[in-house]
Amino acid sequence: MAKTPSPDYGRDLGKLEGSVDVLKQLTFAVIGILTVIVGGGIALFVQIHSVSSDLEMAKTELSGRLARVEGAAIGLTAGQSDVSGSLSRIEKRIAELAPLPQSPVLTLSSDDRMIIRTVLKFDPDQAYKGIGHLGDALPDAKLFDYPDELLSKIPALKGTRYTFDAKGQLLIVSLAEQRVIAIV
């Protein structure tokens, strides 16, 4: 007696084939998803590597620029120091060459000069040790007051004092500036 297949036989076979089809589709789907994930990962890796390379190049370029800026700053500082030194030398030289502020010159008549020479006598012990010139400052010289009779005869001498220099010249010195304003 031959066995007849059960009526569910084809159905089971269909179930198995259906399961295999589903399994195939799931496998392809998983492979597709994995391919997309791996491809995306590779693309992402390439992009990150590209950005990293760009950042490294930018960093190198900025380091170079920073080094040039620092070099320029050092050069400017050195230049500023040189300019300050030069300016100081120029100012010193100008001060040396600039004329001293001139004290007013006292103009005396020949009669006034003769009266002064008659009243005031040269004393070498009291004299200024240098030789006086018109406009010289004499801050360390011993200055003397005029006798009242001389001031009454020559009022232009008010506000001045006198001393003699080593050559015997009578130096009239302004009190305000301590400068020689006349030589008699």
NUSEFI-798069 format. One line per 10 residues: number of its first residue (from 1); their letters; for each residue x, y, z of C-alpha. Coordinates in steps of 0.05 Angstrom, whole numbers, plus 5000, padded with zeros to 4 digits. Layout:
NUM	A	X:Y:Z  ...
# end
This chain:
1	MAKTPSPDYG	5000:5000:5000  5027:5060:4980  5024:5118:5026  4990:5178:5001  5019:5243:5020  4981:5281:5071  4941:5339:5046  4984:5387:5087  5046:5365:5051  5046:5421:5000
11	RDLGKLEGSV	5027:5471:5051  5087:5455:5094  5131:5459:5033  5102:5527:5017  5114:5548:5087  5185:5528:5082  5195:5563:5016  5160:5624:5043  5204:5624:5104  5266:5618:5060
21	DVLKQLTFAV	5241:5677:5018  5230:5719:5080  5298:5697:5106  5330:5716:5039  5297:5784:5039  5318:5796:5111  5389:5776:5094  5391:5823:5034  5361:5878:5076  5412:5868:5131
31	IGILTVIVGG	5468:5864:5080  5442:5928:5047  5437:5964:5113  5507:5941:5132  5533:5964:5064  5501:6032:5074  5529:6036:5145  5599:6015:5123  5596:6061:5062  5572:6119:5105
41	GIALFVQIHS	5627:6103:5156  5680:6104:5101  5652:6169:5072  5650:6199:5142  5722:6175:5155  5745:6207:5089  5709:6272:5107  5739:6273:5177  5808:6259:5149  5799:6315:5098
51	VSSDLEMAKT	5777:6364:5152  5835:6342:5196  5884:6354:5139  5853:6423:5126  5858:6440:5200  5931:6418:5202  5947:6461:5141  5910:6521:5172  5948:6510:5238  6015:6509:5201
61	ELSGRLARVE	5997:6572:5162  5973:6608:5225  6037:6587:5261  6078:6617:5205  6038:6681:5206  6043:6685:5282  6118:6676:5277  6122:6733:5226  6079:6778:5269  6122:6763:5330
71	GAAIGLTAGQ	6185:6778:5289  6155:6843:5265  6136:6862:5337  6208:6848:5360  6233:6890:5301  6186:6946:5320  6208:6944:5392  6281:6947:5371  6265:7002:5322  6227:7041:5375
81	SDVSGSLSRI	6287:7034:5422  6333:7059:5367  6287:7117:5352  6282:7135:5426  6358:7135:5431  6365:7177:5368  6312:7225:5392  6348:7233:5458  6413:7247:5422  6379:7297:5376
91	EKRIAELAPL	6345:7332:5435  6411:7336:5472  6446:7364:5410  6391:7415:5399  6396:7436:5472  6471:7444:5464  6464:7485:5400  6403:7526:5422  6422:7596:5443  6415:7609:5517
101	PQSPVLTLSS	6358:7654:5536  6386:7724:5533  6382:7768:5593  6367:7839:5577  6430:7878:5565  6441:7939:5609  6462:7999:5568  6504:8049:5606  6530:8116:5582  6605:8130:5584
111	DDRMIIRTVL	6592:8178:5642  6555:8122:5681  6614:8075:5667  6664:8126:5693  6624:8138:5756  6618:8064:5770  6693:8053:5760  6708:8111:5806  6664:8086:5862  6677:8010:5857
121	KFDPDQAYKG	6748:7985:5865  6777:7918:5843  6793:7869:5900  6828:7807:5874  6811:7768:5937  6736:7779:5926  6737:7771:5850  6702:7716:5811  6756:7667:5791  6734:7660:5719
131	IGHLGDALPD	6731:7709:5661  6661:7737:5650  6626:7746:5584  6560:7779:5568  6503:7729:5580  6544:7682:5624  6508:7651:5684  6545:7663:5749  6506:7622:5801  6568:7609:5844
141	AKLFDYPDEL	6599:7678:5842  6597:7723:5904  6556:7784:5885  6559:7851:5920  6509:7906:5932  6522:7977:5906  6532:8034:5954  6469:8076:5961  6503:8138:5932  6517:8099:5867
151	LSKIPALKGT	6445:8074:5862  6419:8145:5871  6464:8169:5813  6450:8110:5767  6379:8082:5780  6388:8031:5722  6430:7989:5770  6370:7972:5813  6355:7897:5810  6429:7881:5796
161	RYTFDAKGQL	6491:7864:5835  6564:7865:5815  6629:7827:5820  6697:7832:5787  6727:7775:5746  6799:7750:5743  6817:7801:5690  6792:7859:5733  6728:7871:5691  6668:7895:5730
171	LIVSLAEQRV	6610:7847:5716  6539:7872:5727  6494:7813:5741  6417:7810:5741  6388:7783:5805  6331:7747:5770  6373:7704:5724  6443:7709:5754  6470:7727:5685  6520:7781:5665
181	IAIV	6481:7838:5632  6538:7888:5626  6613:7892:5631  6646:7956:5653
# end
